[in-house]
């Protein structure tokens, strides 16, 4: 990943989506390019046109937080986009560390005990979407990913490279867009993560669908939402999820899933729970280890 290119393309794609009317500027007819002009963004942000042009060429070195906030307001960035811009600026700082922030490869025993104590599906993952640990019901829910031919077990790899991904994720297009946006945000936070770069390179090489979405430079937070799944054993599931950071383990998140009370999805989870208990599926903190044999 080239930092200057990422900065340039992020800013230019945000600028291209805005119209003069949306930012309160007059529109004097047809334009050669889509969106605002650089000079208009500079005017809205209160900086010189030359300074903003330098920023959009990928040079954020030395940009103050005040200037970055002004650019964020001018481009009408949402919270995730604003955070991404600040992350890119930090990485572009000449004094920024060039090493990735290491994340644990396995969960601590206490985290596994917490997972096992939950009576709803739960899993722990990192910012690359590697599945690191589950409880029993979480393993049953995500069995298609954990047992995928594409290993190590990783939601993004399964989604884009395993044909079963299009069957498992009932709203595949939305899931694909969200996953790439989450990975973009992670790349901004941790741009020197070699394993993340390798994953992005693999997906870009093997999946046109991923490559096109990656080029859009969209970013999102992964905090809460609804998953629409088609499980091979129990069929359609609509589950709410919450993603909680494990503050003692930087870079790890616990995803917890639940169904609306008395819903068909809740009934399906009960069936899946009974099946997983009778089938002897136990939570495995090493679910992300490659298959053998």
ZAMARGU-4260 file (C-alpha; in steps of 0.2 Angstrom, whole numbers, plus 5000, padded with zeros to 4 digits):
<rodrens>
0) 5000/5000/5000 | 5007/5017/4995 | 5003/5030/5008 | 5004/5045/4996 | 4992/5036/4984
5) 4980/5031/4998 | 4979/5049/5004 | 4977/5056/4986 | 4963/5044/4981 | 4954/5046/4997
10) 4953/5065/4997 | 4949/5065/4978 | 4935/5052/4979 | 4927/5061/4994 | 4928/5078/4984
15) 4920/5069/4969 | 4904/5064/4978 | 4899/5082/4983 | 4890/5095/4972 | 4891/5114/4974
20) 4873/5114/4979 | 4877/5102/4993 | 4890/5113/5001 | 4881/5130/4998 | 4891/5135/4983
25) 4884/5142/4966 | 4884/5131/4951 | 4889/5139/4935 | 4884/5125/4923 | 4892/5110/4917
30) 4909/5104/4924 | 4923/5094/4916 | 4925/5083/4931 | 4913/5076/4944 | 4911/5084/4961
35) 4919/5100/4968 | 4935/5108/4962 | 4950/5108/4973 | 4949/5127/4974 | 4931/5125/4981
40) 4937/5113/4994 | 4951/5124/4999 | 4939/5139/5001 | 4927/5130/5011 | 4941/5124/5023
45) 4950/5141/5024 | 4966/5136/5017 | 4975/5141/5001 | 4972/5132/4985 | 4990/5127/4983
50) 4991/5120/5000 | 4975/5109/4997 | 4982/5104/4980 | 4998/5098/4989 | 4987/5088/5002
55) 4977/5080/4988 | 4994/5075/4980 | 4996/5064/4995 | 5007/5076/5006 | 4999/5077/5023
60) 5016/5079/5032 | 5015/5093/5045 | 4996/5096/5043 | 4989/5102/5059 | 4974/5094/5067
65) 4965/5110/5065 | 4968/5110/5046 | 4963/5092/5045 | 4947/5095/5054 | 4943/5110/5042
70) 4946/5098/5027 | 4934/5085/5035 | 4920/5098/5037 | 4923/5104/5020 | 4921/5087/5013
75) 4907/5082/5024 | 4916/5067/5031 | 4907/5056/5043 | 4915/5050/5059 | 4924/5035/5051
80) 4930/5045/5037 | 4936/5059/5048 | 4945/5046/5059 | 4953/5038/5043 | 4959/5055/5037
85) 4968/5058/5054 | 4975/5040/5053 | 4982/5044/5036 | 4990/5060/5042 | 4998/5052/5057
90) 5006/5038/5046 | 5012/5052/5034 | 5021/5061/5048 | 5040/5059/5046 | 5041/5054/5064
95) 5028/5041/5064 | 5033/5023/5068 | 5036/5012/5053 | 5031/4996/5063 | 5014/4988/5064
100) 5006/4987/5081 | 5006/4968/5085 | 4990/4960/5089 | 4988/4943/5099 | 4987/4927/5088
105) 4977/4918/5101 | 4965/4924/5115 | 4969/4923/5133 | 4961/4908/5143 | 4950/4921/5153
110) 4943/4927/5136 | 4939/4909/5131 | 4930/4907/5147 | 4919/4922/5144 | 4915/4916/5127
115) 4910/4899/5134 | 4899/4907/5147 | 4888/4916/5134 | 4872/4907/5128 | 4872/4916/5112
120) 4884/4915/5097 | 4901/4924/5100 | 4918/4925/5092 | 4934/4935/5094 | 4943/4942/5078
125) 4956/4954/5074 | 4956/4969/5062 | 4960/4958/5048 | 4944/4947/5051 | 4954/4932/5056
130) 4943/4921/5067 | 4953/4918/5083 | 4941/4910/5095 | 4922/4906/5097 | 4911/4898/5109
135) 4901/4882/5104 | 4886/4891/5096 | 4898/4903/5088 | 4907/4889/5080 | 4891/4881/5074
140) 4885/4897/5067 | 4901/4901/5058 | 4905/4883/5053 | 4905/4888/5034 | 4919/4900/5037
145) 4929/4890/5050 | 4928/4874/5039 | 4931/4884/5022 | 4943/4878/5009 | 4951/4895/5011
150) 4962/4895/5026 | 4967/4902/5038 | 4949/4905/5043 | 4945/4923/5039 | 4928/4931/5035
155) 4935/4942/5021 | 4944/4928/5013 | 4928/4917/5014 | 4917/4931/5007 | 4927/4934/4992
160) 4936/4918/4988 | 4925/4904/4993 | 4909/4901/4982 | 4900/4897/4998 | 4902/4915/5004
165) 4888/4920/4992 | 4876/4907/4999 | 4880/4910/5017 | 4879/4929/5017 | 4861/4932/5011
170) 4865/4951/5008 | 4881/4947/5000 | 4884/4964/4991 | 4881/4974/5007 | 4892/4962/5017
175) 4906/4964/5004 | 4905/4983/5004 | 4905/4983/5023 | 4920/4971/5024 | 4931/4981/5012
180) 4926/4997/5021 | 4931/4989/5038 | 4948/4983/5031 | 4951/5001/5023 | 4949/5008/5040
185) 4960/4995/5048 | 4974/4999/5035 | 4973/5017/5039 | 4975/5013/5058 | 4989/5001/5055
190) 4997/5004/5038 | 5013/4994/5042 | 5004/4978/5046 | 5012/4965/5035 | 4999/4952/5037
195) 4985/4964/5033 | 4995/4970/5017 | 4997/4952/5012 | 4978/4948/5014 | 4974/4964/5004
200) 4986/4958/4991 | 4979/4941/4990 | 4961/4947/4989 | 4965/4960/4976 | 4974/4947/4965
205) 4961/4934/4966 | 4945/4944/4967 | 4939/4957/4955 | 4924/4960/4967 | 4937/4965/4980
210) 4948/4975/4969 | 4934/4986/4963 | 4928/4989/4981 | 4945/4992/4987 | 4948/5006/4974
215) 4932/5015/4981 | 4942/5020/4997 | 4926/5019/5007 | 4928/5017/5026 | 4917/5011/5040
220) 4917/5008/5059 | 4913/4990/5064 | 4902/4993/5080 | 4885/4986/5078 | 4872/4980/5065
225) 4862/4966/5058 | 4868/4950/5049 | 4858/4942/5036 | 4864/4924/5035 | 4858/4908/5026
230) 4865/4894/5037 | 4866/4877/5028 | 4858/4868/5043 | 4844/4880/5049 | 4841/4892/5034
235) 4838/4910/5036 | 4845/4920/5051 | 4843/4938/5055 | 4854/4942/5069 | 4859/4958/5078
240) 4878/4960/5082 | 4888/4971/5094 | 4907/4972/5091 | 4916/4976/5107 | 4935/4980/5109
245) 4945/4970/5121 | 4954/4984/5129 | 4967/4973/5137 | 4971/4965/5120 | 4973/4979/5108
250) 4967/4975/5090 | 4955/4961/5096 | 4936/4963/5095 | 4922/4951/5102 | 4907/4950/5091
255) 4891/4944/5100 | 4875/4939/5091 | 4857/4939/5096 | 4840/4936/5088 | 4824/4946/5092
260) 4814/4937/5105 | 4801/4925/5099 | 4807/4927/5081 | 4810/4913/5068 | 4829/4917/5070
265) 4828/4914/5088 | 4820/4897/5085 | 4833/4893/5072 | 4847/4897/5085 | 4839/4885/5097
270) 4839/4871/5084 | 4857/4875/5080 | 4862/4875/5098 | 4854/4858/5101 | 4863/4851/5085
275) 4880/4858/5090 | 4878/4851/5108 | 4873/4834/5102 | 4886/4834/5088 | 4900/4837/5101
280) 4905/4854/5093 | 4916/4862/5106 | 4923/4879/5106 | 4941/4879/5100 | 4952/4894/5103
285) 4963/4888/5089 | 4950/4889/5075 | 4962/4900/5064 | 4975/4886/5063 | 4977/4879/5045
290) 4969/4863/5041 | 4980/4848/5039 | 4978/4832/5030
</rodrens>
